[in-house]
Amino acid sequence: MRHPSVSRARVAAISAGLVLALGAAACGPEDNDAKGAGGDSTPHKGGTLTVLNSEAQTDFDPARLYTSGGGNVPSLVFRTLTTRNRENGAAGSKVVPDLATDTGRPNKDATVWTYTLKKGLKYEDGTAITSADIKYGIERSFAAELSGGAPYLRDWLVGAADYQGPYKDKKGLSAIETPDSRTIVFHLNKPEGEFPYLATQTQFTPVPKAKDTGTKYEEHPVSSGPYRVVSNENDGEYLVLERNTHWSAATDSERKAYPDKIDVRSGLDSSVINQRLSASQGADAAAVTTDTNLGPAELAKVSGDKKLAARVGTGHFGYTNYIAFNPTVKPFNNVKVRQAISYAIDRSSVVNAAGGSALAEAATTFLPNQKSFGYTPYDLFPAGATGNAAKAKELLSEAGYKNGLTVTLTHSNAKDFETSPEIATAIQDALKKAGITVKLQGLEDNDYRDKIHSVKTEPGFFLAHWGADWPSGGPFLAPIFDGRQIVKNGANFNNGLLNDTSVNDEIDAINKLTDLDAAAKRWGALDKKIGEQALTVPLFHPVYKRLVGSDIKNVVISDWTGVLDISQVAVK
């Protein structure tokens, strides 16, 4: 998965490839002037917005994208049944209606969800958007040649486990009913109170069957949003979007759609992106990035310039970097060894290795420190700011290692300031004070991901991270700690191989709740309960610091994505 800023979002998947990172209330630029540097701070329609990115917006097909809240650039073209609330900070972590009139109407046990489409919805060619188009869009996401999207629908929909998509199976999914052109009904295998969150994924984008060109659809997908694709070169490396004249703001209260044109250029070096945004010359004055952070050195330079500092947006995304243990590997099968390491960690040095306190926040909980996740503060193995070596030694002695022990820590060689050598070295130095000698095993990123996500090769002690598919404890805790999600012959993310009936049962019980605030409190309590087993050591939540061009106005950064929402930006 990749960082949400790029296009995907379950960081583990990032481990497998995406999403990214972060934690408290997000805000606009540092001086809270989210209007931009122009003389007139009021956002106006018109102009061209330039997007400067390092990674291309590949697989620009709603079936293939793995996004959080519908993604950033994708959500300009693809509307879904629900979407994220486009507001700053915590308010932006709420799910709101998009194509639908509400966030969904569940039956009594949340196994059936019904949606009604708004009136007057149209594609870029002026034809009406129907419930059958949404059903078809979901069905085509099951086709093998269009794989890549979030996996939930195959698990959640009745009879969907072996469905091969509409190209091979013309009958379609009986679990999705469309009794009329504006109504769509979903039948689920089990209660899912968070279905409204799932309905923000791009797989819920309407696709007109007559316009479906299979694997070539990404070259010109039919727009349901405020912009249409007029050019897509080199698989998303160069994207040009222009207004969809049939989009109506009357049916879309979330997207502002100020610019007339959006020019997305990717494949750029991150340092070049930040240099161009800093200089803001020519078209770059009206430029943003959706995937490039300021690094420690760049941030130090920017912080010394008041005008530049005023153009830095700060954001938090539900993401945690942590140490993972495999308790089937000695000595990590001994809970006291895991507890000792938890006490020995020097989070100050880890935060410094991640770029400093401006770019990382120390973590003692697995869940991110945001209300929507159910964040419940706890510190079960208090290490203080710099580690508790004495307590660690005491536990090691109780575990039979009074003379210390030697262990191997597996990490990635990728320079990501998350699972990379800098973090591993900080841990190595801290544990040495407690009598634990740490040998470092650095692997190339692909080898690292393959090794830690295979039950057969998973090491006993390694660096990992996880990010949210949506801002809730469900997609954060279940993939990592639900024993029924252990994958023995594929990509496994339940690193601790935990299969605790009481944990599994509580996950099921929370999933039945449609009151998301009540569910959040239960997720927080479950996080603490799991934490008592010391299967992970939370280290830090990343913080996003990103520059915008000098002419950019209306910067909105929600706690859902942690990054500037491109649908709100104005350049005039």
Phi, psi and omega in degrees: 000154178247176179297148181301331180297336181271300177181338180248183182210000182265074193333326178302316176301330180296322174300320176279354179151323203246249207306146231237240207199140139150190199213317179255209183290129178275163179212181177276206178306162189304325181270011180065012174269091184273019184265335183109177189264359182291163181296322178258112186277353180285127180289138179234158176284151176118169177085178180242127175265128177258135177246121181252112185233158176272321182255138181290151176276074185286165175052053185282060179230129185302336178289329190263345184283142174242101188239171169247118180068022179094357178082180183261286176298317180304325185287354174282336184250325186252116171264153184229175182302316176232171178207176176281150177287123186272069178226161180294149169061217187297328180299334181281359179268005179271149175267138183226164179294151174234270174288333183273162181281341178209185183273008177115147181243109182274156169282186188301321183253016175061031175259350177229127180238132182241136178232146173242130180283149174294158176279149173083014179284133182222151172280177180297338179267004177090355179281156184285143174273129183240165177297328178296328179291324178290318177301315181294320179300320178292316183298320181292340178290349177273349181292135183303323183285352179240029182285166178132341181283179180301143188274356191299319186301322179297327180276325190273323185283138178301128175071016185264350187305321184249011181292138186252008179092165188287343179288329179258330183236097185291340184292332180080187182265116179290344180289346178246118181249145176231081184297336173207179189291346182243004183240136176221135186235133181246130178252122186253154179292329184208164181301134178220091181293343182261018179304324178302329176292315180300326183290000172275346182293149185296345177296343179269013176285135176292137177230119178288121185306321182293340182256003182285121179248024176064230183292346178269356183300329182298338181289327175210075176292148182279120187285138170245358183256191184287346180232152177241154180278123176252344177202136176218102184250144177053048176053056173087003179291326178227109181243135174238125179243138175231169186300140169268105187292346180266357173286140181236124177299339179295336179257001187218096181274356185267317185267127181278324177053055179285309183293151175281331187217146177232123186247107184257117180240124186238181181082017183264148176291141184300322180293324178294318179302311182292327176295316181293319178294322179296313181290324179050050178268138176059229182296338181291344177294334179252045184236153174221173170233145176251006181214010185235118178272163168281134176275174183304313182293318179295320181295321179298320180293314181296321183297337180276000181237110186302321182292320178290318181300328179290348180254018178258123176265141180245132182217160179229135180234149182292095189206137180227132172261136187207166169268135177248143176245144169254103186287002174270355181252126178290146001270012187282357172286347179264115184299331181290331175292317179295321178294320180300316179295322178300318179289328187282343185298133176258095185290335177297316181290326178294315178299319177298321179293335180273002177117000180100172186294342177286340184243358181205141178243128181302142183234137171240357176245151178287318178291144176298156184273063176228144184301321185298335179278346185090023183312121177236111184301133172202154176216087188288334182230073189302115181255355185068194182284331188238012177097152179242083185295324182296314179295323179297316180296321180299316180291324177297320179296317178296331181276357179097015181237057184293340177260016180087183177204168179241130181226165178244130179253120180268135181213171178267151175272357179296138181277071184249000182056027180231301179242023190263177185305324182301316181291316181300319181293322178298321178292317178304315182293320181293316183289335178299325180294336181263007179086017179252116178272122183251119172269135183262131176245098179267130181238151172299150194305315180297318179295321179299312181296317180299319184290314186281341182257016175245126179302328184285333185241359185302126179287172182278340191209111184205164178271141181211174175203159181212140178231163189269135171288333171202161189283077179205160179290339184302299181286000177264314183272320187299311182297334184268332188232356178278117184298335180284351178259009173292126181251114185275336182231056181176197181286113181251134180246354175280078189299324182277002180051037181285128175223074185258117183305320182294325177290314179301317181294321179292323175301315179297318182295319180292323181298340179283343185280130174261351172276100188291333176291318178294321179296320181301318180297322179291322178298319180297318179294322179293323178303314180295319180299315180294322182302333180297338181276355176052046177272346177219161169237101177300137182249302182197159172253127179290159176237136179267130173235115185224137178279152169233157179296161186293341181261005183283134179234159175063058177281122178235126181230111183265163175285353177287312183253333181077002182228162180309133179270110186297338181286350182255347189287141172238153179239002179228000000 
